Amino acid sequence: VQLQAFGGGLVQAGGSLRLSCAASGRTLGSYGLAWFRQAPGKEREFVVAINWSSGLTYYPESVKGRFTISRDNAKNTVHLEMNSLKPEDTGVYYCAAGRTNLGVVAGDYDYWGQGTQVTVSS
């Protein structure tokens, strides 16, 4: 599975961004996909997960109500809508895929995209 993430950028606090992750190489029917982020000097942090076949999602409290993940089956792509962004949302965002339901740790995922930078200014 190859993953390509795009859509990052610079936005003011309270603004919105949409990230996308395009998958290729195989169908994703049995896979879970997730977004993680990593700020400078910090560990990689779980952001959201989606089960490709069921569409079930899981959000941690830090992003619940602000972020929404969705999938486009026809394009093998997941999207992450991020609203009400805060400076603490700043980081490199990575999409990941793996044979997991709704894994929340990086070790649950075998395939990673290259990352896209999100910067939220205060």
Salt bridges, closest charged atoms under 4 A:
GLU45 OE1 - ARG37 NE 2.88
GLU61 OE2 - LYS64 NZ 2.98
GLU81 OE2 - ARG18 NE 2.77
ASP89 OD1 - ARG37 NH1 2.81
ASP89 OD2 - ARG66 NH1 2.75
